[in-house]
Amino acid sequence: MQLIAITGMPHQPKARFTQALIEVLSEETDRLALIDNCDMPLSISGVTRQRLAGGCVCCSLASGLISQLGRLDADYALLPVSALADPGALASILDSLRSEGLQITTVSLIDILTQIRNPYLSRKLKYYSDFQVYEPFEFSEAVQAAIGMPL
């Protein structure tokens, strides 16, 4: 299984990127899962959705994420993460889950406001992710990179 974690601040770009991933991956497999840990529930159709609410998967919901991933029977799992997630703590949790059966890719969506108002967070998002997408958000290449397709 490949887990694609989607981090960053703005909710709408996370929802659009997640939907773009679902559209591409749905053509490849019907074994696709969405584990929603966004600040607001995602209104996305076309995929089995499980909500992890009331905290963040980097700390208070880490055990819930671990058990949920253990029960999933999917080729791909998408994990849009709360804006409150600490990139370092999330990376630590995800690194502990890596195995031959679970490949993990972390994508950070970094908006201009975060770059200006919180450059430290922008650097952490960049450091702890496999790749970044900056505003203005263009998702076609990012979707291909996230699922390991050649650009």
C-alpha positions as CSV (number, residue, x, y, z in Angstrom):
1,M,0.0,0.0,0.0
2,Q,1.1,3.5,-0.6
3,L,0.1,6.2,1.9
4,I,0.1,9.8,0.7
5,A,0.1,12.3,3.5
6,I,-1.0,15.8,2.5
7,T,0.2,18.5,4.9
8,G,0.2,22.3,5.0
9,M,-2.0,25.2,6.0
10,P,-4.9,26.0,3.6
11,H,-7.9,23.7,3.7
12,Q,-9.3,24.3,0.2
13,P,-6.0,23.4,-1.6
14,K,-5.8,20.2,0.4
15,A,-9.3,19.3,-0.6
16,R,-8.6,20.1,-4.3
17,F,-5.3,18.2,-4.3
18,T,-7.0,15.2,-2.6
19,Q,-9.8,15.2,-5.2
20,A,-7.2,15.4,-8.0
21,L,-5.4,12.4,-6.5
22,I,-8.7,10.5,-6.2
23,E,-9.6,11.2,-9.8
24,V,-6.2,9.8,-11.1
25,L,-6.0,6.9,-8.7
26,S,-9.6,5.8,-9.4
27,E,-8.7,5.0,-12.9
28,E,-5.9,2.8,-11.7
29,T,-7.6,1.0,-8.8
30,D,-10.8,0.6,-6.9
31,R,-8.9,-0.1,-3.7
32,L,-8.5,3.5,-2.6
33,A,-9.1,4.9,0.9
34,L,-9.3,8.4,2.4
35,I,-8.4,8.9,6.1
36,D,-9.6,12.5,6.7
37,N,-7.8,14.3,9.5
38,C,-8.4,17.8,8.1
39,D,-9.5,20.6,10.3
40,M,-12.9,20.6,8.6
41,P,-14.4,17.4,7.1
42,L,-13.6,17.0,3.4
43,S,-16.7,16.7,1.2
44,I,-15.2,14.4,-1.4
45,S,-17.0,11.7,-3.3
46,G,-15.9,8.6,-5.0
47,V,-13.8,7.0,-2.3
48,T,-14.3,5.2,1.0
49,R,-13.8,7.9,3.7
50,Q,-12.9,7.4,7.3
51,R,-12.7,10.5,9.6
52,L,-10.1,10.9,12.3
53,A,-11.5,13.9,14.2
54,G,-10.9,15.5,17.5
55,G,-7.2,15.9,17.3
56,C,-4.2,15.4,15.1
57,V,-2.6,12.3,13.7
58,C,0.8,13.6,14.8
59,C,0.0,13.3,18.5
60,S,-3.4,12.6,20.1
61,L,-4.7,10.5,17.2
62,A,-1.4,8.7,16.3
63,S,-2.6,5.4,17.7
64,G,-5.9,5.7,15.8
65,L,-4.0,6.3,12.6
66,I,-1.8,3.3,13.3
67,S,-4.7,0.9,14.0
68,Q,-6.7,2.3,11.0
69,L,-3.8,1.7,8.6
70,G,-3.4,-1.8,10.0
71,R,-7.0,-2.6,9.1
72,L,-7.0,-1.1,5.6
73,D,-7.2,-3.2,2.5
74,A,-6.2,-0.7,-0.1
75,D,-3.6,0.0,-2.8
76,Y,-3.6,3.7,-1.9
77,A,-4.5,5.6,1.2
78,L,-4.8,9.4,1.2
79,L,-4.2,11.2,4.5
80,P,-5.0,14.9,4.4
81,V,-3.7,16.2,7.8
82,S,-4.8,19.0,10.1
83,A,-3.0,22.3,9.7
84,L,-2.2,22.0,13.4
85,A,0.0,19.0,12.8
86,D,3.7,19.5,13.7
87,P,5.7,18.4,10.7
88,G,8.5,16.8,12.8
89,A,6.1,14.8,15.0
90,L,4.1,13.7,11.9
91,A,7.3,12.6,10.2
92,S,8.3,10.6,13.2
93,I,5.0,8.8,13.3
94,L,5.0,8.1,9.6
95,D,8.7,6.9,9.7
96,S,7.8,4.4,12.4
97,L,5.1,2.9,10.0
98,R,7.4,2.5,7.0
99,S,7.8,-1.1,5.9
100,E,8.0,-3.2,2.7
101,G,4.2,-3.3,2.7
102,L,3.7,0.4,3.3
103,Q,5.3,3.1,1.2
104,I,4.8,6.7,2.4
105,T,5.0,9.9,0.5
106,T,4.5,13.3,2.2
107,V,3.4,16.3,0.2
108,S,3.4,19.8,1.7
109,L,1.1,22.5,0.3
110,I,2.7,25.8,1.2
111,D,0.8,29.0,0.7
112,I,2.3,32.5,0.4
113,L,0.8,33.6,3.8
114,T,2.5,30.8,5.6
115,Q,5.8,31.7,3.9
116,I,5.5,35.3,5.0
117,R,4.0,35.0,8.4
118,N,5.6,31.8,9.6
119,P,8.8,31.1,7.7
120,Y,9.9,28.6,10.4
121,L,6.8,26.5,9.7
122,S,7.4,26.8,6.0
123,R,11.0,25.5,6.5
124,K,9.7,22.6,8.6
125,L,7.1,21.7,6.1
126,K,9.7,21.7,3.4
127,Y,12.3,19.7,5.5
128,Y,9.9,17.0,6.5
129,S,8.1,16.4,3.2
130,D,9.1,14.4,0.1
131,F,8.1,17.3,-2.0
132,Q,6.3,20.6,-1.8
133,V,3.7,22.5,-3.9
134,Y,3.8,26.2,-3.6
135,E,1.0,28.8,-4.2
136,P,-0.3,29.4,-6.8
137,F,-1.1,25.7,-6.6
138,E,-0.8,23.7,-9.8
139,F,-1.5,20.1,-9.1
140,S,-1.0,18.1,-12.3
141,E,2.7,17.5,-11.8
142,A,2.3,17.1,-8.1
143,V,-0.3,14.4,-8.5
144,Q,2.1,12.5,-10.8
145,A,5.0,12.9,-8.4
146,A,2.9,11.8,-5.4
147,I,1.9,8.5,-7.0
148,G,5.3,7.9,-8.4
149,M,4.5,8.4,-12.1
150,P,7.3,9.8,-14.3
151,L,6.9,13.6,-14.9
